Structure formats: structure tokens, C-alpha cells
Amino acid sequence: MESETIPQTKLVGALVGGISVLRYLSASNSPLGVTQVARDLKINPSTCFNLLRTLVHEGLVVFNPDTKTYQIGLGLVEIAHSALNSASLVRMIQPLLDQISTEYQVTVTLWQKVRDDRVMLIAITESGAVISIHMNIGQRLPCFVGALGRCFAAFSGLPKKQLKAAYSGIRIENPAPFEEWYESLTEVRNNYCAIDEGNFSRGFTTVSAPVFDIEGQPEMTISAVGISAQLDPEKLNNIAIAVKNAATKITAAIQGIPKQTS
């Protein structure tokens, strides 16, 4: 399918300006007047006033007539809440999975923690390679299995004894010794990425990165799965970087962290 690109000339200036105002107000700890908003965003005061008035009309911004200031309204919260329900969140994440899968010819999955000892597959992009890995949406796995399990375990805060009890109950093809697995969690915490080379399934390598909820707890993982023989060290490293970057973007969206500008 041909890709469709939208040239910069097609951007709607008023919409870009309105979004800039919303982001600015969202980052402020106190209500702001139109003059300050216009000055800081380098927007014409009259244009800024009209943007704010429109946002107030749509319920996204609240105006205080006593102080002549503006702040974020509940309408924006409602939109954010709707956007972050499970189905909508998956739709927003899917392009990230597709991009990694297409670029590196690996199967990319998104797993969500559904209870303390289980994760569920909620999104998948299968590679176009002749040999690819197939899984079904809704499939469940033990929480600490494979590379994704190391991500959940590393940031679980559970004591070693409890982790050992959980790990000993997992049945996989080629399990690593517990001590080796446990020691690997330190590297996962340092790198925010886990790699499983043939432990979960012989001949396959999985790269996973955690996605954190608003409280900083691991909620999901993105995992890329490929045939080990087809993944040289350079390609494996590039996949790890791509998976980590995708997980970071999703975490930032969930936690409401402003997008960094270069």
C-alpha cells in the first residue's frame, strides 16, 4: 500500500495555534492571562484571544471573569479519558508496532497486565517474512515469562523469594536457571529493555520494553520476536532501540508528559 504523506503546507494554522495554547495551559501550574499566553507563544494578541475564546466555547478551556485568566477545562480531561480507553489506546499504538515490524521484519506484540500473574496480548503486527510468528489477540501468558516477563519482574518491587516462587511455576521450553534470570533483572532496570534468546522458545529471540502507567508501574510491554539466526548483533541492537523508543512514547502519552522539542 502506498504511504500517504501530508506536506507542511497543508497544516491548518488556527488548529496548530489552538493546540499550542492547550499544551501551554496544560503545562502551567496556575491560570494565565491572554497577554502572557500570546507573548510566550509569540502569537498575535488578537489571534490568541480568539483562540482562547473558541477553546472556552468548546469546553476545553475555562475563563475566570474576575481574574481575566484561562486554565484547562474538564472537556479536555473527557477527551483524554476517552482516548486512553483500551480500544482507542491500541489504535494509537498500532502504527508504532507496524513501523518496527516493517523495518526489521519481526513480529511485534503489545501485552497488557490483566491480573497479578497473567498478561494478555492486545495488539500484534506480523512481519511479511516467509516465516513469521503468529499469535492470537486475547492469548494469555504467565506474567514473568520470557523477555516481557523480565520487564514486569524487574520493576515489580517484589522480593527475591516471591519472584523465585513465581518463576519456578513457569513452564517454558528452555528456562534459564533462576539465579541467572534474577541477575538479569538488574540490567533490565538499567536499560529499560530485556532480551530473551531462546529461553522461551528455542530458535527465537524476543526483545521487550516496559510501558509504565501514571503511577510509574509497568502496565504493558512491547515485544519484538524474530528468528535468532536472522538477527545479527547490530540488527538486534537496532530493534532494541526501536522497541525502547516506542515504549517511551507510549509511557509519555499515558503519563501526560509534554513532548520534548529538539
C-alpha positions as a Markdown table, in Angstrom:
| # | Residue | x | y | z |
|---|---|---|---|---|
| 1 | Met | 0.0 | 0.0 | 0.0 |
| 2 | Glu | 1.4 | 3.4 | -0.9 |
| 3 | Ser | 2.2 | 5.6 | 2.0 |
| 4 | Glu | 0.5 | 9.0 | 2.2 |
| 5 | Thr | 2.3 | 12.0 | 3.5 |
| 6 | Ile | 0.8 | 15.3 | 4.4 |
| 7 | Pro | 3.1 | 18.3 | 3.4 |
| 8 | Gln | 3.7 | 21.0 | 5.9 |
| 9 | Thr | 1.8 | 23.5 | 3.6 |
| 10 | Lys | -1.4 | 21.6 | 4.4 |
| 11 | Leu | -1.3 | 22.3 | 8.1 |
| 12 | Val | -4.1 | 24.5 | 9.4 |
| 13 | Gly | -2.6 | 27.4 | 11.2 |
| 14 | Ala | -5.5 | 28.1 | 13.5 |
| 15 | Leu | -5.6 | 24.4 | 14.7 |
| 16 | Val | -1.8 | 24.4 | 15.3 |
| 17 | Gly | -2.2 | 27.6 | 17.3 |
| 18 | Gly | -5.1 | 26.2 | 19.3 |
| 19 | Ile | -3.1 | 23.0 | 20.1 |
| 20 | Ser | -0.1 | 25.1 | 21.2 |
| 21 | Val | -2.3 | 27.1 | 23.6 |
| 22 | Leu | -3.7 | 23.9 | 25.1 |
| 23 | Arg | -0.3 | 22.5 | 25.6 |
| 24 | Tyr | 0.9 | 25.7 | 27.1 |
| 25 | Leu | -2.0 | 25.9 | 29.6 |
| 26 | Ser | -1.6 | 22.2 | 30.4 |
| 27 | Ala | 2.0 | 22.8 | 31.5 |
| 28 | Ser | 1.1 | 25.8 | 33.6 |
| 29 | Asn | 0.5 | 25.4 | 37.4 |
| 30 | Ser | -1.7 | 28.5 | 37.5 |
| 31 | Pro | -4.3 | 30.3 | 35.3 |
| 32 | Leu | -2.8 | 32.7 | 32.8 |
| 33 | Gly | -4.0 | 35.9 | 31.1 |
| 34 | Val | -4.2 | 36.3 | 27.3 |
| 35 | Thr | -1.3 | 38.8 | 27.2 |
| 36 | Gln | 1.1 | 36.3 | 28.8 |
| 37 | Val | 0.0 | 33.4 | 26.6 |
| 38 | Ala | 0.3 | 35.5 | 23.5 |
| 39 | Arg | 3.7 | 36.8 | 24.5 |
| 40 | Asp | 5.2 | 33.4 | 25.5 |
| 41 | Leu | 3.8 | 31.6 | 22.4 |
| 42 | Lys | 4.7 | 34.6 | 20.1 |
| 43 | Ile | 1.1 | 34.7 | 18.9 |
| 44 | Asn | -0.7 | 37.9 | 17.9 |
| 45 | Pro | -2.7 | 39.0 | 21.0 |
| 46 | Ser | -5.9 | 39.3 | 19.0 |
| 47 | Thr | -5.4 | 35.9 | 17.4 |
| 48 | Cys | -4.6 | 34.5 | 20.8 |
| 49 | Phe | -7.8 | 36.0 | 22.3 |
| 50 | Asn | -9.9 | 34.4 | 19.6 |
| 51 | Leu | -8.2 | 31.0 | 20.0 |
| 52 | Leu | -8.9 | 31.1 | 23.8 |
| 53 | Arg | -12.5 | 32.3 | 23.3 |
| 54 | Thr | -13.1 | 29.3 | 20.9 |
| 55 | Leu | -11.5 | 26.9 | 23.3 |
| 56 | Val | -13.7 | 28.2 | 26.1 |
| 57 | His | -16.8 | 27.8 | 23.9 |
| 58 | Glu | -15.8 | 24.2 | 23.2 |
| 59 | Gly | -15.3 | 23.5 | 26.9 |
| 60 | Leu | -11.6 | 22.7 | 26.6 |
| 61 | Val | -10.6 | 25.9 | 28.5 |
| 62 | Val | -12.2 | 27.7 | 31.4 |
| 63 | Phe | -12.3 | 31.5 | 31.7 |
| 64 | Asn | -12.3 | 33.3 | 35.1 |
| 65 | Pro | -14.0 | 36.7 | 34.6 |
| 66 | Asp | -12.8 | 38.0 | 37.9 |
| 67 | Thr | -9.1 | 37.5 | 37.2 |
| 68 | Lys | -9.3 | 37.5 | 33.4 |
| 69 | Thr | -7.4 | 34.3 | 33.2 |
| 70 | Tyr | -7.7 | 31.0 | 31.5 |
| 71 | Gln | -7.0 | 27.4 | 32.5 |
| 72 | Ile | -7.6 | 23.9 | 31.2 |
| 73 | Gly | -11.2 | 22.7 | 31.4 |
| 74 | Leu | -12.9 | 19.4 | 32.1 |
| 75 | Gly | -13.7 | 19.0 | 28.4 |
| 76 | Leu | -10.0 | 18.2 | 27.7 |
| 77 | Val | -10.0 | 15.7 | 30.5 |
| 78 | Glu | -13.0 | 13.9 | 29.0 |
| 79 | Ile | -11.3 | 13.7 | 25.6 |
| 80 | Ala | -8.1 | 12.4 | 27.2 |
| 81 | His | -10.1 | 9.8 | 29.1 |
| 82 | Ser | -11.9 | 8.7 | 26.0 |
| 83 | Ala | -8.6 | 8.5 | 24.0 |
| 84 | Leu | -7.0 | 6.3 | 26.7 |
| 85 | Asn | -9.6 | 3.6 | 27.0 |
| 86 | Ser | -8.2 | 0.2 | 25.9 |
| 87 | Ala | -9.6 | 0.2 | 22.3 |
| 88 | Ser | -8.6 | 3.7 | 21.5 |
| 89 | Leu | -5.1 | 3.3 | 23.1 |
| 90 | Val | -4.5 | 0.2 | 20.9 |
| 91 | Arg | -5.5 | 2.1 | 17.8 |
| 92 | Met | -3.0 | 4.9 | 18.7 |
| 93 | Ile | -0.2 | 2.4 | 19.4 |
| 94 | Gln | -0.7 | 0.2 | 16.4 |
| 95 | Pro | 1.3 | 2.4 | 13.9 |
| 96 | Leu | 4.3 | 2.2 | 16.2 |
| 97 | Leu | 4.1 | -1.6 | 16.1 |
| 98 | Asp | 3.6 | -1.6 | 12.3 |
| 99 | Gln | 6.7 | 0.6 | 11.8 |
| 100 | Ile | 9.0 | -1.7 | 13.8 |
| 101 | Ser | 7.6 | -4.8 | 12.2 |
| 102 | Thr | 8.0 | -3.4 | 8.6 |
| 103 | Glu | 11.5 | -2.0 | 9.2 |
| 104 | Tyr | 13.0 | -5.1 | 10.9 |
| 105 | Gln | 10.8 | -7.9 | 9.5 |
| 106 | Val | 9.9 | -9.1 | 13.0 |
| 107 | Thr | 6.6 | -9.8 | 14.7 |
| 108 | Val | 5.7 | -7.1 | 17.2 |
| 109 | Thr | 3.3 | -7.5 | 20.0 |
| 110 | Leu | 1.7 | -5.5 | 22.8 |
| 111 | Trp | 0.9 | -7.2 | 26.1 |
| 112 | Gln | -1.1 | -5.8 | 29.0 |
| 113 | Lys | -1.1 | -7.0 | 32.6 |
| 114 | Val | -4.6 | -8.2 | 33.4 |
| 115 | Arg | -4.0 | -9.6 | 36.9 |
| 116 | Asp | -1.0 | -10.2 | 39.1 |
| 117 | Asp | 0.1 | -13.4 | 37.4 |
| 118 | Arg | -1.1 | -13.0 | 33.8 |
| 119 | Val | -0.6 | -10.8 | 30.7 |
| 120 | Met | -2.8 | -10.7 | 27.7 |
| 121 | Leu | -2.0 | -10.0 | 24.0 |
| 122 | Ile | -3.9 | -6.9 | 23.0 |
| 123 | Ala | -2.2 | -5.9 | 19.7 |
| 124 | Ile | 0.0 | -7.6 | 17.1 |
| 125 | Thr | 1.7 | -6.9 | 13.8 |
| 126 | Glu | 3.0 | -9.9 | 11.9 |
| 127 | Ser | 6.0 | -9.5 | 9.7 |
| 128 | Gly | 5.8 | -10.0 | 5.9 |
| 129 | Ala | 8.6 | -12.6 | 6.0 |
| 130 | Val | 8.1 | -16.1 | 4.6 |
| 131 | Ile | 8.4 | -17.5 | 8.1 |
| 132 | Ser | 6.7 | -15.4 | 10.8 |
| 133 | Ile | 5.4 | -15.9 | 14.3 |
| 134 | His | 1.6 | -16.0 | 14.7 |
| 135 | Met | -0.3 | -15.3 | 18.0 |
| 136 | Asn | -3.9 | -14.6 | 18.7 |
| 137 | Ile | -5.3 | -11.5 | 20.3 |
| 138 | Gly | -6.5 | -12.4 | 23.8 |
| 139 | Gln | -3.8 | -15.0 | 24.3 |
| 140 | Arg | -2.6 | -15.1 | 27.9 |
| 141 | Leu | 0.8 | -15.9 | 29.3 |
| 142 | Pro | 2.3 | -16.0 | 32.8 |
| 143 | Cys | 3.4 | -12.5 | 33.9 |
| 144 | Phe | 7.1 | -13.4 | 34.3 |
| 145 | Val | 7.6 | -15.4 | 31.1 |
| 146 | Gly | 10.2 | -14.6 | 28.5 |
| 147 | Ala | 11.6 | -11.1 | 27.8 |
| 148 | Leu | 8.3 | -9.4 | 28.6 |
| 149 | Gly | 8.3 | -11.2 | 32.0 |
| 150 | Arg | 11.7 | -9.9 | 32.8 |
| 151 | Cys | 10.4 | -6.4 | 32.3 |
| 152 | Phe | 7.4 | -6.9 | 34.6 |
| 153 | Ala | 9.6 | -8.7 | 37.2 |
| 154 | Ala | 12.4 | -6.1 | 37.1 |
| 155 | Phe | 10.0 | -3.2 | 38.0 |
| 156 | Ser | 7.6 | -5.2 | 40.2 |
| 157 | Gly | 9.3 | -4.4 | 43.5 |
| 158 | Leu | 8.8 | -7.9 | 44.7 |
| 159 | Pro | 11.3 | -9.6 | 46.9 |
| 160 | Lys | 13.6 | -12.3 | 45.6 |
| 161 | Lys | 11.8 | -15.1 | 47.4 |
| 162 | Gln | 8.5 | -14.1 | 45.9 |
| 163 | Leu | 10.0 | -13.8 | 42.4 |
| 164 | Lys | 11.5 | -17.2 | 42.8 |
| 165 | Ala | 8.2 | -18.8 | 43.7 |
| 166 | Ala | 6.5 | -17.2 | 40.7 |
| 167 | Tyr | 9.4 | -18.1 | 38.3 |
| 168 | Ser | 9.5 | -21.7 | 39.4 |
| 169 | Gly | 5.9 | -22.2 | 38.4 |
| 170 | Ile | 6.5 | -21.1 | 34.8 |
| 171 | Arg | 6.7 | -23.9 | 32.1 |
| 172 | Ile | 8.8 | -22.8 | 29.1 |
| 173 | Glu | 10.9 | -24.7 | 26.5 |
| 174 | Asn | 14.4 | -23.8 | 27.8 |
| 175 | Pro | 14.2 | -21.9 | 31.1 |
| 176 | Ala | 17.3 | -20.1 | 32.4 |
| 177 | Pro | 18.4 | -21.0 | 35.9 |
| 178 | Phe | 16.7 | -18.8 | 38.4 |
| 179 | Glu | 19.8 | -17.1 | 39.7 |
| 180 | Glu | 20.8 | -16.2 | 36.1 |
| 181 | Trp | 17.3 | -14.9 | 35.4 |
| 182 | Tyr | 17.3 | -12.9 | 38.6 |
| 183 | Glu | 20.7 | -11.3 | 38.0 |
| 184 | Ser | 19.5 | -10.3 | 34.5 |
| 185 | Leu | 16.8 | -8.1 | 36.1 |
| 186 | Thr | 19.4 | -5.5 | 37.2 |
| 187 | Glu | 20.4 | -5.0 | 33.6 |
| 188 | Val | 16.7 | -4.6 | 32.6 |
| 189 | Arg | 16.2 | -2.0 | 35.3 |
| 190 | Asn | 19.3 | -0.1 | 34.0 |
| 191 | Asn | 18.4 | -0.4 | 30.3 |
| 192 | Tyr | 14.6 | -0.5 | 30.3 |
| 193 | Cys | 14.8 | -3.4 | 27.9 |
| 194 | Ala | 15.0 | -7.2 | 28.1 |
| 195 | Ile | 16.3 | -9.8 | 25.6 |
| 196 | Asp | 15.4 | -13.4 | 25.7 |
| 197 | Glu | 17.5 | -15.6 | 23.3 |
| 198 | Gly | 15.9 | -19.0 | 23.0 |
| 199 | Asn | 14.7 | -19.4 | 26.6 |
| 200 | Phe | 11.0 | -19.0 | 26.0 |
| 201 | Ser | 11.2 | -20.8 | 22.6 |
| 202 | Arg | 14.3 | -22.4 | 21.0 |
| 203 | Gly | 15.4 | -20.6 | 17.9 |
| 204 | Phe | 13.6 | -17.4 | 18.6 |
| 205 | Thr | 14.8 | -14.1 | 20.2 |
| 206 | Thr | 12.5 | -11.7 | 21.9 |
| 207 | Val | 13.2 | -8.0 | 22.7 |
| 208 | Ser | 10.8 | -6.3 | 25.2 |
| 209 | Ala | 10.5 | -2.9 | 26.8 |
| 210 | Pro | 8.1 | -1.9 | 29.6 |
| 211 | Val | 5.3 | 0.7 | 29.3 |
| 212 | Phe | 4.5 | 2.4 | 32.6 |
| 213 | Asp | 1.2 | 3.7 | 33.9 |
| 214 | Ile | 0.6 | 7.1 | 35.5 |
| 215 | Glu | 1.8 | 5.8 | 38.9 |
| 216 | Gly | 5.1 | 4.5 | 37.4 |
| 217 | Gln | 4.1 | 0.8 | 37.5 |
| 218 | Pro | 4.7 | -1.5 | 34.5 |
| 219 | Glu | 1.3 | -1.8 | 32.8 |
| 220 | Met | 2.3 | -3.1 | 29.3 |
| 221 | Thr | 5.2 | -4.3 | 27.3 |
| 222 | Ile | 6.1 | -4.0 | 23.6 |
| 223 | Ser | 7.9 | -7.2 | 22.3 |
| 224 | Ala | 9.6 | -7.8 | 19.0 |
| 225 | Val | 10.0 | -11.5 | 18.1 |
| 226 | Gly | 12.3 | -12.8 | 15.4 |
| 227 | Ile | 14.2 | -15.9 | 14.3 |
| 228 | Ser | 17.5 | -15.9 | 16.2 |
| 229 | Ala | 19.6 | -16.9 | 13.1 |
| 230 | Gln | 18.3 | -13.9 | 11.3 |
| 231 | Leu | 19.3 | -11.4 | 14.0 |
| 232 | Asp | 22.9 | -10.3 | 14.0 |
| 233 | Pro | 24.2 | -8.2 | 16.9 |
| 234 | Glu | 23.7 | -4.9 | 15.0 |
| 235 | Lys | 20.2 | -5.7 | 14.0 |
| 236 | Leu | 19.3 | -6.9 | 17.5 |
| 237 | Asn | 20.6 | -3.7 | 19.0 |
| 238 | Asn | 18.6 | -1.5 | 16.5 |
| 239 | Ile | 15.5 | -3.5 | 17.3 |
| 240 | Ala | 16.1 | -2.9 | 21.0 |
| 241 | Ile | 16.4 | 0.8 | 20.4 |
| 242 | Ala | 13.2 | 1.0 | 18.3 |
| 243 | Val | 11.2 | -1.0 | 20.9 |
| 244 | Lys | 12.5 | 1.1 | 23.8 |
| 245 | Asn | 11.7 | 4.3 | 21.9 |
| 246 | Ala | 8.1 | 3.1 | 21.2 |
| 247 | Ala | 7.6 | 2.2 | 24.8 |
| 248 | Thr | 8.9 | 5.6 | 25.9 |
| 249 | Lys | 6.5 | 7.4 | 23.6 |
| 250 | Ile | 3.5 | 5.4 | 24.9 |
| 251 | Thr | 4.5 | 5.9 | 28.5 |
| 252 | Ala | 4.8 | 9.6 | 27.9 |
| 253 | Ala | 1.3 | 9.7 | 26.4 |
| 254 | Ile | -0.2 | 7.7 | 29.3 |
| 255 | Gln | 1.5 | 9.8 | 31.9 |
| 256 | Gly | 0.8 | 13.1 | 30.2 |
| 257 | Ile | 4.5 | 14.1 | 29.8 |
| 258 | Pro | 4.9 | 17.0 | 27.4 |
| 259 | Lys | 6.6 | 16.1 | 24.2 |
| 260 | Gln | 10.2 | 17.2 | 24.1 |
| 261 | Thr | 11.3 | 19.5 | 21.3 |
| 262 | Ser | 14.7 | 19.4 | 19.8 |
